Amino acid sequence: MVVLTGAEPFSADGSDAAVLLCHGFTGSPQGLRGWAQDLAAAGLTVRLPRLPGHGTTWQEMARTTWADWVATVAAELAALRRRGATVVVGGLSMGGALALRLAADSPADVAGLVLVNPAVRLRDPLLPLLPLLRRVVATAPGVGSDIAAPGVTEMAYDRVPLAALHSFRTGYRALAADLPRVHQPLVLLRSAADGVVPPSSSALVLSSVSSTDVREEVLPRSRHVATLDHDAPRITEATLELVRRLAPHATVPAGGPR
């Protein structure tokens, strides 16, 4: 399957402080590439994989599942840990849910979390009907490019494959029950206006995790895809601030990338 231009994974080797980034549902690494590049420019080791079924066609995505996406980011985490890296995991939307899944399942391997509009709850009255709907309807309209900045577009599918959405819903509902297993330092950045993920999703994360080192920040000028929006520089800054605290031995310039 041909990967769309711009949807390729990103990788950079730097210090022994690493950040693993997870993109969102129906999106691609393009949505987080600026974040990844800024972290790499600051001297960090960075991995931004392309999740199976993403960045190609929605038809391919319809054949992939939550388990496939978890396995991909888990393999990247394991590879970074074999290098001896201190790993912070970050993610946007479903990527935030994947980051939380890694933190719950591999607590010794995840040093901290940076979550941007994490999706562990969605709002749509049709969601409970997905087990039946996915058998008779292949797709629903896309949810990409919820961005306030003019002229900025997210590389996301214009259709949502319902089979994949059903798998995602099953995955995040199971994750919600496991959130108390998350104890790592956590930064949660949520947009003041989000047309995709409801505020109750971030509230559920903050009320359920066992982390005692928790920081919530509202991004006032961004919508759902905040990594491509007005407040994107603040996401990078917050990530570097957390890395500096968790890996003080790493060389991370103050004030962000140079």
C-alpha positions in Angstrom: 0.0 0.0 0.0 1.4 3.4 -1.0 1.8 5.9 1.9 0.6 9.4 1.1 3.2 12.0 0.7 3.6 13.8 4.1 2.2 10.8 6.1 5.5 9.1 6.5 6.8 8.3 10.0 9.4 10.6 11.6 12.5 9.5 13.5 15.5 11.4 14.9 18.3 10.3 17.2 19.6 12.6 19.8 20.1 12.4 23.6 19.2 9.6 25.9 15.9 11.5 26.6 13.3 10.4 24.1 9.8 11.3 23.2 7.5 8.8 21.5 4.6 10.6 19.8 1.3 9.0 18.8 -1.0 10.5 16.2 -4.8 10.5 16.1 -7.6 8.4 14.6 -7.8 8.7 10.8 -4.9 11.1 10.9 -1.2 10.6 10.2 2.2 11.6 11.4 1.7 14.9 9.4 -0.5 16.2 12.2 2.4 15.9 14.7 5.4 16.4 12.5 6.0 20.0 13.6 5.9 18.9 17.3 8.4 16.0 16.5 10.7 18.2 14.5 10.9 20.9 17.2 11.7 18.2 19.8 14.4 16.8 17.6 15.8 20.3 17.1 16.1 20.6 20.9 18.4 17.5 20.9 15.9 14.8 21.9 15.5 11.4 20.4 12.1 11.3 18.8 9.9 8.6 17.3 6.6 9.3 15.5 5.3 6.1 13.9 2.6 5.8 11.3 -0.2 3.7 12.8 -1.4 0.7 10.7 -4.1 1.7 8.2 -3.4 5.4 8.5 -1.9 7.7 5.8 -3.0 5.4 3.0 -6.7 4.8 2.4 -9.7 4.4 4.6 -10.4 1.0 3.1 -7.1 -0.2 4.5 -7.8 1.4 7.8 -11.1 -0.6 8.0 -9.0 -3.7 8.2 -7.0 -2.6 11.2 -7.8 -2.5 14.9 -7.0 -0.9 18.2 -4.8 -3.9 19.0 -2.7 -3.2 15.8 -2.3 0.5 16.8 -1.3 -0.4 20.4 1.2 -3.0 19.1 2.9 -0.4 16.9 3.5 2.1 19.6 4.4 -0.6 22.1 7.1 -1.9 19.8 8.5 1.7 19.4 8.6 2.1 23.2 10.3 -1.2 23.7 13.0 -0.3 21.1 13.7 3.1 22.8 14.0 1.4 26.2 16.5 -1.1 24.8 18.6 1.9 23.9 18.5 2.9 27.6 16.4 6.0 26.9 14.2 7.8 29.4 10.9 7.9 27.5 8.1 10.5 27.6 5.1 9.5 25.5 2.9 12.1 23.9 -0.2 11.9 21.8 -3.1 13.8 20.2 -6.7 12.5 20.5 -6.6 8.8 20.0 -2.8 9.1 20.3 -3.4 10.3 23.9 -5.4 7.2 24.6 -2.6 5.1 23.1 -0.1 6.9 25.4 -2.3 6.2 28.4 -2.5 2.5 27.4 1.3 2.3 27.3 1.6 4.0 30.7 -0.9 1.6 32.2 0.6 -1.5 30.6 4.3 -0.7 30.9 4.7 1.6 33.9 8.4 1.0 34.3 9.0 2.1 30.7 7.0 5.3 30.5 8.5 8.1 32.5 5.9 10.7 31.8 2.9 11.7 29.5 2.0 14.7 27.4 -1.6 14.4 26.3 -3.3 16.8 23.8 -7.1 16.5 23.8 -7.0 12.8 24.7 -9.9 10.8 23.4 -11.1 8.3 26.0 -14.7 9.4 25.6 -16.6 10.5 22.5 -20.0 12.2 22.1 -22.3 10.8 19.5 -25.7 9.2 20.2 -25.0 6.6 17.4 -21.9 5.2 19.0 -23.8 2.5 21.0 -25.2 1.3 17.6 -21.8 0.7 16.1 -21.9 -3.1 16.6 -24.9 -3.2 14.2 -24.1 -0.1 12.0 -20.7 -1.3 11.0 -22.3 -4.3 9.4 -24.6 -2.3 7.1 -22.7 1.0 6.6 -19.0 1.1 5.8 -18.2 4.7 6.7 -19.4 8.0 8.2 -18.2 11.6 7.4 -14.6 12.4 8.4 -13.7 14.5 11.5 -10.3 15.8 10.4 -9.0 19.4 10.2 -10.8 20.8 13.3 -8.3 23.7 13.3 -8.8 27.4 14.1 -5.7 28.7 12.2 -6.7 29.7 8.7 -5.3 27.8 5.8 -4.0 24.8 7.8 -5.2 21.4 6.9 -4.8 18.0 8.7 -4.0 15.0 6.5 -6.9 12.9 7.6 -9.4 10.7 5.8 -12.6 12.3 4.6 -14.4 9.1 5.7 -14.4 7.3 9.0 -14.4 3.5 8.6 -17.0 2.3 11.1 -15.3 -1.1 11.7 -12.2 0.8 12.9 -14.2 3.2 15.0 -15.9 0.3 16.7 -12.6 -1.2 17.5 -11.3 2.2 18.8 -14.4 2.6 21.0 -13.9 -0.9 22.5 -10.3 0.0 23.2 -10.9 3.3 24.9 -13.7 1.9 27.0 -11.4 -0.8 28.3 -8.7 1.8 28.9 -11.1 4.0 31.0 -11.3 1.1 33.5 -7.5 0.9 33.6 -6.8 4.6 34.1 -6.1 4.2 37.9 -3.1 2.1 36.8 -1.5 5.3 35.4 0.8 6.9 37.9 3.3 8.8 35.8 3.8 12.6 35.8 1.3 13.9 33.3 0.7 17.1 31.4 -2.7 17.4 29.8 -3.3 20.2 27.3 -6.9 20.7 26.1 -8.3 23.1 23.6 -10.8 25.7 24.8 -13.0 24.8 21.8 -12.9 21.2 20.5 -15.3 19.9 17.8 -14.3 16.3 18.1 -13.6 15.3 21.7 -15.8 16.6 24.5 -14.4 18.2 27.7 -15.6 15.2 29.7 -12.9 13.1 28.1 -10.1 15.1 29.6 -12.1 15.3 32.9 -12.3 11.6 33.0 -8.5 11.2 32.6 -7.8 13.8 35.3 -10.3 12.3 37.7 -9.2 8.6 37.2 -5.4 8.5 36.9 -3.4 7.8 40.1 -0.7 10.3 39.1 0.1 12.9 41.8 2.2 15.1 39.5 -0.5 16.4 37.2 -0.7 19.6 35.2 -3.7 20.7 33.1 -3.5 23.6 30.7 -6.1 25.1 28.5 -5.0 26.1 24.9 -7.1 29.2 24.4 -6.7 29.7 20.6 -6.8 26.2 19.3 -9.4 23.6 18.3 -9.0 19.8 18.3 -5.9 19.4 16.2 -4.0 21.7 18.5 -0.6 20.4 17.2 -1.3 22.2 13.9 -3.0 25.2 15.5 -2.1 28.5 17.1 -1.0 27.0 20.4 1.4 24.4 18.9 4.5 26.1 20.2 3.1 25.8 23.7 2.7 22.0 23.3 6.4 21.8 22.4 7.4 24.0 25.4 5.3 21.9 27.8 6.9 18.7 26.5 10.5 20.1 26.9 9.6 21.3 30.4 8.5 17.8 31.4 11.5 16.2 29.8 13.9 18.6 31.6 12.3 17.6 35.0 12.2 13.8 34.3 15.6 13.5 32.6 17.8 16.3 34.1 20.9 14.5 32.8 19.8 15.2 29.2 20.9 18.3 27.3 17.7 20.2 26.6 18.1 23.9 25.9 15.9 26.2 28.0 13.2 28.0 26.1 12.6 25.3 23.4 14.4 24.4 20.2 17.0 26.6 18.6 
